[in-house]
Amino acid sequence: MANDQLLDLTQPQRDRLAFVELRVRFIGEIRRQDLVSRFGIQSAAATRDLAVYKDLAPGNIEYDAKAKSYLIGPHFKPVFEFPPERVLSWLTQGFGDGEPTHIKAWVPSETPARLTQPALATLAYVTRAIHQACPLAIEYHSITSGRTQREIVPFALLDNGLRWHVRAYDRKAQEFRDFVITRIRRAEVLKGKPVGAHESSAQDIQWSRIVELELVPHPDQPRPEITEMDYGMQDGVLRMKLRAATAGYILRKWSVDCSPDHSMRGHEFRLWLKDCLAIYGVRNAVLAPGYRAPDQQRQEPAPSEGSYEDA
């Protein structure tokens, strides 16, 4: 029935209704002003759009007179089928909030597909908790700990290049950690439950710390000038500023040799971290290829990659 009603609407209005659903599903609320600001329409038109959406999907949104906004209903059922990558683009980059239709590309192209995507039902709980600054109760599945019940205080999504994590304070471990979203089940936003000052992102040292890295062509690879061209280097150096909480992931994704003596071998290692001390104290530096902290230089293997990511 909803699909038949959608067909009777104009494309611009379908785009606005899709935006309404995205906001409500993943943020938890929408106001008339959100539609006015996003689409440049009059307040009366925004009111009509919200009324149409309520008629299209009874029970999906409820008006809260105190907050003067529409909140997600307890029995929400999506009308639009958004691909996960589209939702994540909207959440993290701010585009892709129109109706999810197949649009012809301007030029032929092919993008490698991800092998894993978070379930939108789970992602919605995570993002609503982030927006509303609320704790989130979850069932989490860990390789090392198995299934556990936890309360986390999430504040940001994190893409490590292979899968999506949520950065959060873990009340069980009493520290900030990354949780793989595909391993989360039975999520519940604990609205109204207080969040302590020590659980806020401002107290996350690894998140707040910015590391400055200098990447250069790997000394053992031929044709360094080609590497300089590929990575747009200036004077033979690619300079990056990253949050410490993301550094290990990014260095691994780009196969950056982080050994002090550029000892990693393989065609994939086209870059070398000029100063490995730049990531000293970075908790996930264990993920960086070849990295050893100064006090581990003469010791045998560092902890496995899984030990950090398996919160």
VOPAGU-2260 file (C-alpha; in pm, 1 decimal, decimal comma):
REM VOPAGU-2260
SITE   aa  ch    i         X         Y         Z
SITE  MET   A    0       0,0       0,0       0,0
SITE  ALA   A    1     281,1     240,7      94,4
SITE  ASN   A    2     455,4     180,9    -237,7
SITE  ASP   A    3     134,7     260,4    -428,9
SITE  GLN   A    4      98,5     585,2    -235,7
SITE  LEU   A    5     459,5     677,0    -309,3
SITE  LEU   A    6     401,0     641,6    -682,2
SITE  ASP   A    7     135,1     912,9    -664,6
SITE  LEU   A    8     386,0    1162,7    -524,7
SITE  THR   A    9     636,7    1376,3    -712,0
SITE  GLN   A   10    1004,4    1284,7    -699,3
SITE  PRO   A   11    1096,8    1592,3    -488,9
SITE  GLN   A   12     833,8    1497,4    -231,2
SITE  ARG   A   13     950,1    1134,2    -223,7
SITE  ASP   A   14    1302,2    1263,7    -159,1
SITE  ARG   A   15    1175,1    1470,2     132,5
SITE  LEU   A   16     984,7    1175,4     279,3
SITE  ALA   A   17    1296,1     959,5     248,0
SITE  PHE   A   18    1484,4    1227,6     441,1
SITE  VAL   A   19    1214,8    1222,8     709,9
SITE  GLU   A   20    1257,0     848,0     749,0
SITE  LEU   A   21    1636,3     864,9     759,2
SITE  ARG   A   22    1633,6    1134,5    1026,1
SITE  VAL   A   23    1381,8     953,2    1242,2
SITE  ARG   A   24    1530,4     606,7    1201,2
SITE  PHE   A   25    1896,5     693,6    1256,7
SITE  ILE   A   26    1881,5    1015,7    1458,9
SITE  GLY   A   27    1557,1     948,4    1645,1
SITE  GLU   A   28    1376,1    1274,5    1573,2
SITE  ILE   A   29    1287,3    1533,7    1312,5
SITE  ARG   A   30    1154,1    1890,0    1325,4
SITE  ARG   A   31     981,6    2091,6    1058,0
SITE  GLN   A   32    1284,7    2318,1    1048,4
SITE  ASP   A   33    1502,4    2022,7     944,8
SITE  LEU   A   34    1298,9    1991,6     623,9
SITE  VAL   A   35    1290,8    2368,1     572,0
SITE  SER   A   36    1669,1    2396,5     608,1
SITE  ARG   A   37    1753,1    2090,0     399,5
SITE  PHE   A   38    1520,3    2151,9     104,2
SITE  GLY   A   39    1452,2    2525,8     114,5
SITE  ILE   A   40    1075,6    2478,6     138,7
SITE  GLN   A   41     817,9    2677,8     335,2
SITE  SER   A   42     714,1    2571,9     682,9
SITE  ALA   A   43     363,0    2488,2     557,6
SITE  ALA   A   44     508,3    2249,6     298,4
SITE  ALA   A   45     717,9    2081,0     567,8
SITE  THR   A   46     405,7    2034,2     778,8
SITE  ARG   A   47     229,8    1870,5     482,2
SITE  ASP   A   48     524,5    1637,4     422,6
SITE  LEU   A   49     519,3    1519,9     783,1
SITE  ALA   A   50     143,8    1463,4     763,4
SITE  VAL   A   51     187,5    1262,9     441,1
SITE  TYR   A   52     457,6    1049,4     601,6
SITE  LYS   A   53     235,0     982,3     904,5
SITE  ASP   A   54     -40,5     869,4     668,2
SITE  LEU   A   55     206,1     663,8     464,0
SITE  ALA   A   56     353,4     486,9     768,0
SITE  PRO   A   57     113,5     497,3    1066,3
SITE  GLY   A   58     298,5     460,7    1395,3
SITE  ASN   A   59     643,9     541,5    1256,7
SITE  ILE   A   60     654,8     891,7    1404,9
SITE  GLU   A   61     489,0    1049,7    1705,0
SITE  TYR   A   62     469,5    1420,2    1785,6
SITE  ASP   A   63     623,5    1527,1    2115,2
SITE  ALA   A   64     464,9    1859,1    2210,6
SITE  LYS   A   65     723,5    1924,0    2481,5
SITE  ALA   A   66    1021,1    1875,0    2247,9
SITE  LYS   A   67     828,6    2024,5    1952,6
SITE  SER   A   68     956,4    1748,1    1729,0
SITE  TYR   A   69     852,4    1414,6    1582,8
SITE  LEU   A   70    1010,1    1113,0    1753,3
SITE  ILE   A   71    1049,8     757,2    1630,0
SITE  GLY   A   72     751,9     535,7    1715,7
SITE  PRO   A   73     795,0     216,0    1920,6
SITE  HIS   A   74     680,8      -1,9    1629,7
SITE  PHE   A   75     875,5     167,5    1351,2
SITE  LYS   A   76     880,0     -15,6    1015,7
SITE  PRO   A   77    1085,4     138,8     732,4
SITE  VAL   A   78     912,7     234,1     409,1
SITE  PHE   A   79    1229,7     299,3     209,3
SITE  GLU   A   80    1498,1      35,2     152,5
SITE  PHE   A   81    1833,7     208,4     179,4
SITE  PRO   A   82    2158,6      26,3     100,3
SITE  PRO   A   83    2389,3      31,6     406,2
SITE  GLU   A   84    2664,4     218,8     218,5
SITE  ARG   A   85    2415,1     493,7     130,1
SITE  VAL   A   86    2308,5     533,7     492,4
SITE  LEU   A   87    2668,7     542,5     612,5
SITE  SER   A   88    2753,9     807,1     351,1
SITE  TRP   A   89    2468,4    1021,7     478,7
SITE  LEU   A   90    2559,9     971,9     843,9
SITE  THR   A   91    2930,7    1040,4     799,8
SITE  GLN   A   92    2949,1    1270,0     495,9
SITE  GLY   A   93    2607,4    1432,7     476,8
SITE  PHE   A   94    2488,5    1325,9     132,5
SITE  GLY   A   95    2265,3    1056,1     -14,0
SITE  ASP   A   96    1948,1    1136,6     180,4
SITE  GLY   A   97    1704,8    1130,1    -111,3
SITE  GLU   A   98    1486,4     841,2    -223,3
SITE  PRO   A   99    1703,3     528,6    -277,6
SITE  THR   A  100    1652,7     486,0    -652,2
SITE  HIS   A  101    1892,4     350,4    -912,2
SITE  ILE   A  102    2049,7     648,5   -1084,8
SITE  LYS   A  103    2248,9     609,1   -1403,6
SITE  ALA   A  104    2616,5     693,1   -1354,9
SITE  TRP   A  105    2771,6     973,0   -1560,0
SITE  VAL   A  106    3067,6     755,6   -1655,9
SITE  PRO   A  107    3124,5     377,9   -1635,8
SITE  SER   A  108    3286,4     280,5   -1306,9
SITE  GLU   A  109    3326,4     -10,3   -1070,7
SITE  THR   A  110    3376,8       4,5    -694,0
SITE  PRO   A  111    3489,7    -302,9    -499,8
SITE  ALA   A  112    3210,4    -420,7    -272,1
SITE  ARG   A  113    3263,2    -458,6     100,7
SITE  LEU   A  114    3247,1    -813,1     227,8
SITE  THR   A  115    3064,0    -697,7     539,6
SITE  GLN   A  116    2807,5    -426,9     615,1
SITE  PRO   A  117    2640,2    -347,1     946,7
SITE  ALA   A  118    2273,1    -437,1     977,1
SITE  LEU   A  119    2072,3    -115,8     949,6
SITE  ALA   A  120    1844,5    -216,7    1237,3
SITE  THR   A  121    2147,6    -235,9    1468,7
SITE  LEU   A  122    2314,5      71,8    1320,8
SITE  ALA   A  123    1999,5     274,9    1388,5
SITE  TYR   A  124    2016,5     201,8    1762,4
SITE  VAL   A  125    2385,0     295,1    1768,0
SITE  THR   A  126    2340,7     626,0    1585,3
SITE  ARG   A  127    2034,4     726,3    1789,0
SITE  ALA   A  128    2233,1     667,3    2108,1
SITE  ILE   A  129    2517,1     879,8    1970,1
SITE  HIS   A  130    2285,1    1165,8    1871,0
SITE  GLN   A  131    2090,9    1157,7    2195,8
SITE  ALA   A  132    2407,3    1116,3    2409,4
SITE  CYS   A  133    2256,3     810,3    2578,3
SITE  PRO   A  134    2404,6     482,8    2698,4
SITE  LEU   A  135    2337,5     175,2    2487,1
SITE  ALA   A  136    2272,2    -173,2    2624,3
SITE  ILE   A  137    2406,5    -441,5    2391,1
SITE  GLU   A  138    2475,0    -809,8    2361,4
SITE  TYR   A  139    2828,6    -825,8    2222,7
SITE  HIS   A  140    2998,8   -1122,7    2061,0
SITE  SER   A  141    3375,5   -1136,4    2102,7
SITE  ILE   A  142    3624,8   -1392,7    1976,4
SITE  THR   A  143    3803,9   -1395,4    2311,4
SITE  SER   A  144    3514,6   -1338,7    2553,9
SITE  GLY   A  145    3222,3   -1493,0    2368,9
SITE  ARG   A  146    2877,2   -1344,1    2426,7
SITE  THR   A  147    2854,2   -1076,7    2695,1
SITE  GLN   A  148    2600,8    -818,0    2809,5
SITE  ARG   A  149    2740,9    -465,1    2818,6
SITE  GLU   A  150    2647,9    -103,4    2858,2
SITE  ILE   A  151    2844,2     132,8    2639,2
SITE  VAL   A  152    2836,2     508,6    2586,8
SITE  PRO   A  153    2891,9     556,1    2211,6
SITE  PHE   A  154    3000,2     885,1    2057,7
SITE  ALA   A  155    3134,8     821,4    1705,3
SITE  LEU   A  156    3135,6     579,8    1412,2
SITE  LEU   A  157    3473,6     461,5    1290,6
SITE  ASP   A  158    3550,3     304,0     952,1
SITE  ASN   A  159    3871,5     101,8     964,5
SITE  GLY   A  160    3864,2      34,0     591,1
SITE  LEU   A  161    3733,7    -320,6     630,9
SITE  ARG   A  162    3441,1    -284,1     869,1
SITE  TRP   A  163    3255,6     -30,8    1079,7
SITE  HIS   A  164    3314,3      17,6    1450,7
SITE  VAL   A  165    3154,6     238,5    1711,2
SITE  ARG   A  166    3385,7     424,3    1947,9
SITE  ALA   A  167    3243,6     410,6    2298,9
SITE  TYR   A  168    3311,7     403,1    2669,5
SITE  ASP   A  169    3273,8      44,7    2790,7
SITE  ARG   A  170    3124,0      40,2    3138,5
SITE  LYS   A  171    3226,6    -321,2    3188,6
SITE  ALA   A  172    3595,4    -266,0    3111,0
SITE  GLN   A  173    3584,4      95,3    3234,3
SITE  GLU   A  174    3775,2     223,9    2934,3
SITE  PHE   A  175    3720,2     352,8    2581,4
SITE  ARG   A  176    3710,6      85,3    2311,9
SITE  ASP   A  177    3608,4      13,7    1953,5
SITE  PHE   A  178    3316,2    -223,8    1903,9
SITE  VAL   A  179    3256,8    -398,5    1571,0
SITE  ILE   A  180    2897,3    -314,5    1479,2
SITE  THR   A  181    2830,8    -649,1    1308,8
SITE  ARG   A  182    2898,6    -819,7    1643,9
SITE  ILE   A  183    2630,1    -623,5    1828,3
SITE  ARG   A  184    2291,6    -783,8    1897,8
SITE  ARG   A  185    1984,0    -687,5    2104,9
SITE  ALA   A  186    2068,0    -319,0    2127,7
SITE  GLU   A  187    1854,8     -85,3    2340,2
SITE  VAL   A  188    1891,7     289,8    2379,8
SITE  LEU   A  189    1881,9     371,2    2752,0
SITE  LYS   A  190    1714,5     708,2    2714,1
SITE  GLY   A  191    1717,7     915,3    3028,9
SITE  LYS   A  192    1994,4     714,4    3194,0
SITE  PRO   A  193    2273,6     950,1    3304,9
SITE  VAL   A  194    2617,9     962,9    3144,7
SITE  GLY   A  195    2916,5    1045,2    3362,1
SITE  ALA   A  196    3169,4    1314,2    3270,4
SITE  HIS   A  197    3441,8    1047,2    3261,2
SITE  GLU   A  198    3246,1     864,6    2988,1
SITE  SER   A  199    3245,2    1153,9    2739,8
SITE  SER   A  200    3461,3    1172,4    2427,9
SITE  ALA   A  201    3654,9    1461,9    2582,4
SITE  GLN   A  202    3805,8    1211,3    2827,1
SITE  ASP   A  203    3913,5     967,6    2555,3
SITE  ILE   A  204    4286,8    1036,4    2526,6
SITE  GLN   A  205    4333,1     818,5    2219,2
SITE  TRP   A  206    4047,6     999,3    2043,4
SITE  SER   A  207    4163,1    1347,3    2140,3
SITE  ARG   A  208    4531,8    1292,9    2060,0
SITE  ILE   A  209    4637,8    1392,9    1709,1
SITE  VAL   A  210    4946,0    1222,5    1565,2
SITE  GLU   A  211    5145,3    1370,9    1278,3
SITE  LEU   A  212    5293,2    1115,4    1041,0
SITE  GLU   A  213    5543,9    1143,2     757,6
SITE  LEU   A  214    5518,6     868,5     497,2
SITE  VAL   A  215    5789,0     826,3     233,1
SITE  PRO   A  216    5848,3     582,4     -54,3
SITE  HIS   A  217    5972,5     250,5      80,5
SITE  PRO   A  218    6353,4     249,0      47,9
SITE  ASP   A  219    6353,8    -108,2     -83,0
SITE  GLN   A  220    6099,9     -51,1    -360,1
SITE  PRO   A  221    6203,9      54,0    -712,5
SITE  ARG   A  222    6099,7     378,6    -881,6
SITE  PRO   A  223    6024,9     596,1    -574,3
SITE  GLU   A  224    5916,7     878,0    -806,0
SITE  ILE   A  225    5615,0     668,4    -911,1
SITE  THR   A  226    5513,0     627,6    -547,1
SITE  GLU   A  227    5548,5    1003,8    -502,4
SITE  MET   A  228    5312,9    1056,5    -796,9
SITE  ASP   A  229    5060,0     797,5    -678,5
SITE  TYR   A  230    5027,8     952,8    -333,2
SITE  GLY   A  231    5064,1    1318,2    -432,2
SITE  MET   A  232    5374,0    1366,7    -218,3
SITE  GLN   A  233    5538,8    1703,0    -170,0
SITE  ASP   A  234    5920,3    1692,0    -164,8
SITE  GLY   A  235    5902,8    1314,3    -138,2
SITE  VAL   A  236    5686,9    1312,3     176,3
SITE  LEU   A  237    5317,8    1253,3     246,0
SITE  ARG   A  238    5222,3    1428,5     570,0
SITE  MET   A  239    4912,1    1319,0     758,9
SITE  LYS   A  240    4736,4    1421,9    1078,9
SITE  LEU   A  241    4523,1    1147,9    1234,9
SITE  ARG   A  242    4344,2    1071,2    1557,1
SITE  ALA   A  243    4551,9     822,6    1754,6
SITE  ALA   A  244    4243,1     600,4    1778,2
SITE  THR   A  245    4245,4     557,5    1397,6
SITE  ALA   A  246    4620,5     550,0    1323,6
SITE  GLY   A  247    4678,3     174,6    1347,5
SITE  TYR   A  248    4382,8      99,4    1124,0
SITE  ILE   A  249    4492,9     342,4     853,3
SITE  LEU   A  250    4856,4     231,3     854,1
SITE  ARG   A  251    4741,3    -128,1     815,7
SITE  LYS   A  252    4490,2     -45,5     542,1
SITE  TRP   A  253    4759,6     122,5     330,7
SITE  SER   A  254    5026,1    -140,4     411,9
SITE  VAL   A  255    5269,1     113,3     555,8
SITE  ASP   A  256    5592,4     -43,6     678,5
SITE  CYS   A  257    5627,2      84,9    1034,5
SITE  SER   A  258    5944,0    -103,0    1125,7
SITE  PRO   A  259    6236,4     120,1    1229,5
SITE  ASP   A  260    6465,6     -35,1     966,3
SITE  HIS   A  261    6208,9     -69,4     681,4
SITE  SER   A  262    6242,8    -446,4     705,8
SITE  MET   A  263    5897,5    -547,4     577,9
SITE  ARG   A  264    5909,3    -728,3     245,0
SITE  GLY   A  265    5645,4    -752,7     -25,5
SITE  HIS   A  266    5517,1    -549,7    -318,8
SITE  GLU   A  267    5231,8    -415,1    -107,3
SITE  PHE   A  268    5472,9    -218,2     114,6
SITE  ARG   A  269    5523,5      89,9    -100,1
SITE  LEU   A  270    5527,1     330,8     194,1
SITE  TRP   A  271    5746,5     358,1     502,9
SITE  LEU   A  272    5674,4     547,7     823,6
SITE  LYS   A  273    5978,7     771,0     848,7
SITE  ASP   A  274    5968,0     797,7    1228,0
SITE  CYS   A  275    5808,4     505,2    1407,0
SITE  LEU   A  276    5824,3     697,7    1735,0
SITE  ALA   A  277    5542,8     913,9    1597,2
SITE  ILE   A  278    5296,6     640,9    1699,2
SITE  TYR   A  279    5455,1     561,5    2033,6
SITE  GLY   A  280    5176,1     540,7    2289,8
SITE  VAL   A  281    4909,4     484,1    2024,2
SITE  ARG   A  282    4712,4     193,5    2163,1
SITE  ASN   A  283    4627,2      35,7    1828,3
SITE  ALA   A  284    4980,3      76,1    1689,5
SITE  VAL   A  285    4996,7    -302,6    1728,7
SITE  LEU   A  286    4793,9    -316,8    1404,1
SITE  ALA   A  287    5058,2    -120,7    1208,3
SITE  PRO   A  288    5273,3    -356,6     995,4
SITE  GLY   A  289    5614,5    -415,5    1150,7
SITE  TYR   A  290    5569,8    -175,8    1442,2
SITE  ARG   A  291    5743,9    -243,2    1771,9
SITE  ALA   A  292    5744,5      -2,2    2061,8
SITE  PRO   A  293    6097,2      98,1    2170,9
SITE  ASP   A  294    6074,6    -129,3    2475,7
SITE  GLN   A  295    5973,0    -421,5    2248,9
SITE  GLN   A  296    6244,3    -384,5    1986,0
SITE  ARG   A  297    6434,5    -686,4    2114,3
SITE  GLN   A  298    6135,0    -888,7    2219,3
SITE  GLU   A  299    5942,8   -1147,5    2026,9
SITE  PRO   A  300    5604,5   -1093,2    1862,3
SITE  ALA   A  301    5380,2    -813,7    1970,9
SITE  PRO   A  302    5015,7    -893,9    2056,5
SITE  SER   A  303    4807,8   -1021,7    1767,9
SITE  GLU   A  304    4587,5    -783,6    1570,9
SITE  GLY   A  305    4277,4    -956,6    1698,6
SITE  SER   A  306    4361,3    -877,4    2060,5
SITE  TYR   A  307    4294,8    -507,3    2000,9
SITE  GLU   A  308    3990,6    -529,2    1776,2
SITE  ASP   A  309    3812,3    -795,9    1976,6
SITE  ALA   A  310    3679,8    -559,8    2245,9
